[in-house]
Structures are given as C-alpha cells and as structure tokens.
C-alpha cells in the first residue's frame, strides 16, 4: 500500500522550518518544491518526519540541511498543526502532526537536496498577497505568524 508513511495507524510527528531573511530591503521565506508525496511538485516550507531519538529542533536542523543545504538555528515554535490528506475513498492516506519552527540561517549554501526538487528564497509579499508559489492556506498562516514573532525578537 505504498510507503510506511501512507495509511498510518498513528499520526507521524514532523517539523517545518520557517526560515526568514531580509534581502535587498524585502522579507523573504525559504521554500522547497516537494520531490515526493505528499504534495509532490508543490511548494512548501522545508521539513519532514522526526526520526526516533531525535528532538523536534534536531529534526528541524537536519531536514532543512538535507533539503536546502542550509544550516539553521531554531529560534521559537510558531505553531503545532495536524496535516491530514485523505484518498478518494475518504481514508486517511497521510497524517502528520507538525511543529513549525522559526529559524535563522547560520551557514551552508542554498542547493536542493533530498525530497526537494527545487529551493528558492521567495518574496513574502509575493507569496502572501499574490499567491506566488501556490502555498496552502496553512503554510501562509504559519509564515504570517512567524513574521510577527520575528519582529518581536528584534
């Protein structure tokens, strides 16, 4: 029936990295184009499943490095959310419990890696106001929350 992540008996814990920066006077967010399901071909925040024995923050650093080539420092938890995808019959095909974390880049070089066919720094205004990259409403909400949090940390 597909990968062990498909049709799970329990939700799979995961992380999402909300990596923000200011470049040339504009706010940008790091995005990946997913190379595999769920959401293959779509743009999203970097992230993935937490491995056994790994903390949420360790998973965030590992996943971001694997997918983007960048080393990040987790700053603060932004949101915890369920991501549930159902198949045509209404059965739960994927169920992730995701902790989204605001992060800062501390090293590395931007390059697409595992599970990411493409990576990009996206202008936040273009993403949130004009729908560039066609992110989910959930991802846009998390980015908005992270921007507010990031302003409070300066």
C-alpha angles and dihedrals in degrees: 000000000000128000123354086255092062117089093002124193090220135022113273115233114233146163137228124200118218100196114184133183140163115236125174090350097306132103115244135189126205113242136180131203105229114241096193141028138321097059096355110190094017126112120247145148115286114264148098147175124336113240123227111276093018124117121229091253093046089052091050092053093045096046093047092049093047094049102036110018090239126122112220137191114220110231108176142341111260103184145338116221144163117240108198124178119187127200125231090276092054094251118140104258096173131013121178128174101209131196109201113208131195108231141183125214113245100169150332135082126276110253132138114253139164116356091002122096091183139009130201145173102232127200104248093217091054091048098046103033103031102028096239111169090022095245120185118263087247092056091048091051091051092050091050091051091047091051091054091046092047091053089053091053096056 
